[in-house]
Amino acid sequence: MRRVSVFGATGSIGQNTLDLIRRAPSEYQVVALTGGRNIAKLAADARALKAELAVTAHDDLLDDLRKALAGSGVAVAAGQAAITEAAARPADWTMSAIIGAAGLAPGMEALKQGGTLALANKESLVTAGPLLMAAAAAHDARILPVDSEHSAIFQALVGEDLAAVERIIITASGGAFRDWPLEKLARATLAEASCHPNWDMGQRITIDSASMFNKALEVIETREFFGVAPDRIEVILHPESLVHALVGFRDGALMAHVGASDMRHAIGYALHWPERRDLPVARLDLAAIGTLNFRAPDPDRYPALRLARDVMRRGGLSGAVFNAAKERALDAFIAGEIGFQDMSAVVEDVLTAMSSDSGLIDGEITLDTVAHVDHLARIRADEAMQVRAV
């Protein structure tokens, strides 16, 4: 029986992961489940799956979680430190689906156990890619990508020589505003940005899709995970979201991964790797689909892509700056404090300001330095947003 933990269990990725685990309960022992404020969901899943431990990220909800799990035999804890401690419990397979920079420390701790880290927390690689990859190597652990694009790339590279790769193309739906007139974007509302045309995801990642910050993070993630040069990574709009990525080789061939818009495919691939097993995902009828569309992304509509390339050119801790500023700008947009287009402007302001401090940006990448730069970038973002408040 495999020991598994799911971090971010109450989110979209976490729930899809638990769906697959429930389909084969005799194969898994659930070690730890972590979540945020949805205590009812966290407790119900911990009971149903007989988890050893349930943790909420919020200290003020510990009593609620304790009451919800009274008599269940499930241990409870709360707070960020408790989540990292939960990751230290030995597990064969750990899903890292916490959103944001908060997922880095638990992911690092899970790697120390020498198992498999199924990585849906792209921010870990963006902020500290070399650190994460080095930890995996040092502890004989394995990182398997769970983002649909990076899972697709990983699958397309099975049996291939990475040296023969000429280009990697990741696709993007374009989000909620891909067909809007540019002049209308300044008036985009939170409700409008929170509706994805293809995928069923949480609010934050759906807004990041509309701004293309999600894809910007994935561009950086591609460089960090697969070690390819930034100029070999391309982004193309694909409104149908059926082709998830393409790998181009030096002989001109393109290997495409095509599948339904269902995260259980990528999750299931990581859960069962190196096997392929039956998954409850739709089988595509290509004749019914008929046409697949592709077009280049408009740089004026999606400045986040340009900023991602600036980050890759700058290197060092600039990924931590980029992510922290993005998270704060997103917080402010959700709170109604800045407009939709202000998010990219704020991130650019922070990158420009902090990149001038080469001693800071070029410092050694450690958990402490990432946390320090993250903190400073959030302060700079708040300062930048004061002049853009709506």
N, C-alpha and C positions, 0 to 999 in steps of 0.2 A: 504494500500500500504506500503510495507516494504522499509525503507530507507537503502541503501547499499552504501558502499565505497569500492574502489578497489585500494590498494597500490601496485605499481609495475604493473600498468595496461598494459604497452606496452610489457612486457615480455611474455613468453610462458604461464605461469599459469594465468597471468592477461588476456591475450587474450582468453584463453579457458573459463575463468569466464565470460567475457563479451559476449561470444558466447551464453552461457546459459541464461544470462539475456535478451539478445535480443529476445530469443525465447518466452519470456512471458513479453513483455514490460509493460503491464498494471499492473503487480504485483510489479514493483519496481520503486522507485525514487532514482536516482543516486545522491549521495551527493558529493563525491569527487573522482577524478581520479588522480593518480600521476604516473609520469614516469621519464625517464632519458633524453637522447639526441634525441630520436625519436619524435620530436615535431610535425611533420606532423601526425603521428599515434595518438598521445595523443590528439591533437586538433580535428581530425576527429571523434574520439570516443566520446569526450566530447560534440561535436555538435550533433552527432547522438543520443546520449542518454540523451541530455538535462541536463547534469551534472550541479550542482550548482557551482562547483569549479574544476579547473584543475591546477596541480602543477608540475613543473619540478624540479628535484633535483639540477639543475645547474643554479646558479645565472646569468651566462653570457647568458643564453638562454631566460631570461624573456621577452625581447623585441620581440623575435621571436614568443614566445607563445602568447603574447598579440596581435600581428599582425594577427596570424593565427586564433584567436578567436574574432577578432573585429566584433562587431555587433551581436554576438551570444547570449549575455546575460550571458555567462559563466564567472565567476570571475577567475582571474589568479593570481598565486604567484610562487615564486621560492626559492630554498634553502632548506637545511635540516630542519631548524627551521620551515619553512612554511609547510613542510610535517607533522611534529609533530603537528602543530597547526590545520592542516586539520583533523587529527585524533581526535581532541577534538570536532569536529562537531558531534552532536548526530546522531548515526546510529544504526539500529537494527542489522546489520550484516556487518562485515568488513573483507575483504580479505587481509591478510598480505602476499604479495608475493614479497616484496623487497628482493633482494639478499644481504646476508652478515649481518654484525653487525649493519648496518644502519637501519635495520628493527626493532630493539629492542625498541627504544624510541617511535616511532609511535604506535607499538603494545601495549606498556604499557599505552599510552594515550587513545587508543581505549577501553581498558578494563575498564577504569575509567567511561566510559559512560554506563556500565552495560549491554551491548548487547552481541552478539556472535562474537568472533574473530576466523575466519577460518585461521588456521596457516599453511602457506607453508614456512614461514621463519624459518627453523630449527635452525639457528644460535641464535635465541632468547632463546630457551631452552638450547642450548649448553653453552652459555655464562652466562645466568642468570636464569636458570630454576626455582629455589626456589622463586626468586623475581617475576617472571611472574605468577606462580601458586598462590602465595599469593595475588597478585593484583586481580586476577580473583575472589578469594574467598572473598576478602574485599569488592568488588564492585558488588557482586552477578552476575558476568559475567560468560560466558562459553567459553572455548577454545575447538574448534573442529579441529582435525588433518586433514591436506590436503595432506601431503606426502602420496603416494600410499600405502607405507608399514604401516604407522601408522593409516591411515584410515582403512586398512584391519584388523589390530589388534583391533582397536576400534569396528569395526563391529562384529568381532568374539567374542568379550566380552559382547555383548548385552545380558542381561538376565543371565550372568554368575557371579559367585563369584570370585573376583580377588584372594582371598585367596586360591582358588583351582588351580590356575595356577602354573604349574611346570616349564614351559619354554616358551620362545617366540622366534620364528625363523623368521628373516627377510631375504628376498631373495635379491640377487644381480645378475645383468646380467653379471658382470665381465668386462663390458665396452669394449672399442675398442681393448684392448690388451690381452684379456683373454686367447687367444690361441697362442700368440707370444712366441718364445723362449726367455728366460730370458735375455740372452746376447744381444738381439736386443733392449731391452727397453731403454738402454742408448742413442740410436740414434733415438728414436721416435720423430717425428716432431709435430709441433703445428697442422698442417692440419690433420695428422693421429689421434691425440688425440681428435680432435674436431668432429669426426664422431661416433655417437652412433649406435650400431647395431639394437636397438629395439625402442628407444624412440626418439621423436622429441622435443629436449630441446635447451636451450640457450647454448652458447659456454662454459661458465664457469662451469655450472653444468655437461656438457658433459665431460669436461676434468676431473672434480672431480670424475666422474663415472669411467673413465679409470684408475685413480690412486687409486680408492676406498676411497678417502677422503669423498665423499658424503655419502658412507655407514658408514664410521667411525663416522661422525656427527649424522647419524641416530641411531647408537647404543647408543650414549650418550643421544640423544633425547628420545629414548625408555625408558631408565632408568628414565629420568626426568619426562616424561609425565605419565607413568604408575606406577612408583614407585617400579619396580621390581629390585631385586638384580642383579648386573652386571653379575654374574656367571650363571644367568638364561637366558641371552640374547645370541642368537647364530646367526651366519651369514652363509648362504649357497649359493653357486653359482647355478643359475637357468637360463641357457642361453635363454630360451624361454620368460622369463618375463611375464608369465601368472599367476603363483602363487605368490601373492604379500607378503604374510606373513602367518605364521601358529602359532596357539596358542596350546600348549600342556598342558593337565590337569593331575592332580594327579592320575586319573584312567587310564592313558595311552592313552586317546583319543587325536587326533590332529584335530583341526578345521582350515581348510584352506580357504583363500579367493582367488578365481580364477576369472580372468576377463581379458578383452583385455587391451593392453598397451595404454590406453587412459586416460589422466589426468582428463577428464570431469567426469569420474566415481566418483573419490574421491571428486572433487570440487562439483559435483551435490549432492552427499550425504551430504556434509556439508551445502550446500545452502538450501536444502529442509528438513534437519533433524528437527524433528524426523520422517518425512514421507519418503517414497520411491516413486519417480516419474519416469515416462518414461524419459530415457536419450538417446541421439543420439550416442550411442556407439555400436560397433560390438558385436553380440552374437556369442559365441564360438561354433564351431562345433568340439566336442571332438573326434569324430571318424576320422575326417579329420586330426586333429592334431596328433593323434595316440600315441605319446610318449612325456613324460615330463622328462627332465634330471636334475639331481642334483649332485653336487660334492662339496667337501670341498674347501674353498679358500686356495691358496698357500700363506703362510705367507711371503715368500721371494718376491713374486710378489706384495703383498699388505701390506707393513709395516704400512700403516695408521691404519689398524684394531688393531694392537698391541698398537700403540700410543693412540688410543681411550680408550683402557682398562687401560693404564697407567693413563690417565686423570681421569677416573672414580675412580681408586684407590686413586689418590691424592686428588680429590675433590676440594672444595673451588673455587677459581677463575682460576684454571688451564684450565677450558673449554674456558675461554676468551683468555688465552694465546694461546691455541691450535688453536682456530679459527682465531685469528689475524695473527699468523705466517703462517697459511695455506693460508689466503687471500693474504698476501704479496708474498709468494712463488709462488702462482698461477699468480699473476700480473707479476712477473719476468719471469716465463716460457712463458707466452703469449708474453712478450716483447722480447723474445729470449735471455734473460740474463743468464738463467740457464737451465740445461737439465731436462728432465722429471723426472728422478729418484732423482734429487737434491731436489725436492720439499719436499719429506718425510724426507730427511736428514736435511734440514733446520729447519723443524718443530721440529724434535727431538733435534737438537742443542738448540733451543730456550726453549723448555720444560725443558731440563736438566739444562740450565743456570738459568732460572727463578724459578724453583722448589726449588732451594737451598735457596731462600729467603722466608722462611716460613711466616715471618711477612707480606709479600706482598700477597702471594698466599692464605693464610688463613684468609685474611681480610673479613670484612662484605661485602656481595654482594649487592651493590646499583648501580644505574645508573652511579654515579660518579666513583666508584671504578672499575666498568667494563670498563668505558671509559679510566681510567688511565692505567689500566693493558693492555688494547688493544693498547694504544699508545706506552707503553714501549716495548711490544712484537713486534710491527712493527719495532721499532728501532733495537732491537736485531736481528730480521730477516734480516734487511738490512746489518747489520754487518756480520752475518753468510754468507750471499750471496756474499759478497765481495771476499771471498776466493774460491768461487765456480763459479764465473762468467765465461761464455763460450765466 
